[in-house]
């Protein structure tokens, strides 16, 4: 889903990401569940990002 090209630039396969996220969101039965899932995903993105920063990729 995430790769680097021959110059070292990150490339995100957006179609794979869209399919993955769609699979999650299609399991929701109502708008409240959609909003809950969205917020939960965003919270985990922030948590993981902070952990990576704390473990230092390039400071």
ZADO-1210 file (C-alpha; in nm, 4 decimals, padded with zeros to 6 digits):
<atoms>
<atom x="00.0000" y="00.0000" z="00.0000" code="UNK" pos="1"/>
<atom x="00.2947" y="00.2328" z="00.0710" code="UNK" pos="2"/>
<atom x="00.6126" y="00.2095" z="-00.1324" code="UNK" pos="3"/>
<atom x="00.9034" y="00.4206" z="-00.2504" code="UNK" pos="4"/>
<atom x="00.9839" y="00.5019" z="-00.6099" code="UNK" pos="5"/>
<atom x="01.3356" y="00.4846" z="-00.7551" code="UNK" pos="6"/>
<atom x="01.4087" y="00.8372" z="-00.6276" code="UNK" pos="7"/>
<atom x="01.3109" y="00.7450" z="-00.2715" code="UNK" pos="8"/>
<atom x="00.9821" y="00.9373" z="-00.2724" code="UNK" pos="9"/>
<atom x="00.6911" y="00.7761" z="-00.0876" code="UNK" pos="10"/>
<atom x="00.4013" y="00.6557" z="-00.3004" code="UNK" pos="11"/>
<atom x="00.0616" y="00.5672" z="-00.1556" code="UNK" pos="12"/>
<atom x="-00.1591" y="00.3274" z="-00.3493" code="UNK" pos="13"/>
<atom x="-00.4794" y="00.5258" z="-00.3029" code="UNK" pos="14"/>
<atom x="-00.7019" y="00.2591" z="-00.4555" code="UNK" pos="15"/>
<atom x="-00.5835" y="-00.0033" z="-00.2040" code="UNK" pos="16"/>
<atom x="-00.6397" y="00.2454" z="00.0788" code="UNK" pos="17"/>
<atom x="-00.9862" y="00.3332" z="-00.0497" code="UNK" pos="18"/>
<atom x="-01.0831" y="-00.0347" z="-00.0728" code="UNK" pos="19"/>
<atom x="-00.9509" y="-00.1035" z="00.2790" code="UNK" pos="20"/>
<atom x="-01.1367" y="00.1927" z="00.4305" code="UNK" pos="21"/>
<atom x="-01.4541" y="00.1189" z="00.2346" code="UNK" pos="22"/>
<atom x="-01.4579" y="-00.2347" z="00.3733" code="UNK" pos="23"/>
<atom x="-01.4530" y="-00.0870" z="00.7240" code="UNK" pos="24"/>
<atom x="-01.7128" y="00.1831" z="00.6646" code="UNK" pos="25"/>
<atom x="-01.9579" y="-00.0452" z="00.4829" code="UNK" pos="26"/>
<atom x="-01.9906" y="-00.2477" z="00.8043" code="UNK" pos="27"/>
<atom x="-02.1444" y="00.0556" z="00.9773" code="UNK" pos="28"/>
<atom x="-02.5223" y="00.0480" z="01.0144" code="UNK" pos="29"/>
<atom x="-02.5923" y="00.4165" z="01.0720" code="UNK" pos="30"/>
<atom x="-02.4414" y="00.7633" z="01.0742" code="UNK" pos="31"/>
<atom x="-02.3402" y="00.7383" z="01.4409" code="UNK" pos="32"/>
<atom x="-02.1321" y="00.4306" z="01.3681" code="UNK" pos="33"/>
<atom x="-01.9773" y="00.6033" z="01.0661" code="UNK" pos="34"/>
<atom x="-01.8793" y="00.9014" z="01.2787" code="UNK" pos="35"/>
<atom x="-01.7488" y="00.6772" z="01.5567" code="UNK" pos="36"/>
<atom x="-01.5354" y="00.4785" z="01.3129" code="UNK" pos="37"/>
<atom x="-01.4002" y="00.7941" z="01.1522" code="UNK" pos="38"/>
<atom x="-01.3005" y="00.9415" z="01.4886" code="UNK" pos="39"/>
<atom x="-01.1497" y="00.6131" z="01.6061" code="UNK" pos="40"/>
<atom x="-00.9371" y="00.5864" z="01.2911" code="UNK" pos="41"/>
<atom x="-00.8233" y="00.9481" z="01.3251" code="UNK" pos="42"/>
<atom x="-00.7344" y="00.8935" z="01.6925" code="UNK" pos="43"/>
<atom x="-00.5236" y="00.5879" z="01.6077" code="UNK" pos="44"/>
<atom x="-00.3510" y="00.7712" z="01.3233" code="UNK" pos="45"/>
<atom x="-00.2488" y="01.0434" z="01.5680" code="UNK" pos="46"/>
<atom x="-00.1395" y="00.7890" z="01.8304" code="UNK" pos="47"/>
<atom x="00.0770" y="00.5905" z="01.5890" code="UNK" pos="48"/>
<atom x="00.2248" y="00.9066" z="01.4355" code="UNK" pos="49"/>
<atom x="00.3219" y="01.0319" z="01.7816" code="UNK" pos="50"/>
<atom x="00.4809" y="00.6967" z="01.8698" code="UNK" pos="51"/>
<atom x="00.6865" y="00.7031" z="01.5502" code="UNK" pos="52"/>
<atom x="00.7969" y="01.0595" z="01.6220" code="UNK" pos="53"/>
<atom x="00.8853" y="00.9655" z="01.9815" code="UNK" pos="54"/>
<atom x="01.0906" y="00.6719" z="01.8542" code="UNK" pos="55"/>
<atom x="01.2515" y="00.9154" z="01.6121" code="UNK" pos="56"/>
<atom x="01.2612" y="00.8565" z="01.2410" code="UNK" pos="57"/>
<atom x="01.4781" y="01.1561" z="01.1548" code="UNK" pos="58"/>
<atom x="01.5100" y="01.4388" z="01.4064" code="UNK" pos="59"/>
</atoms>
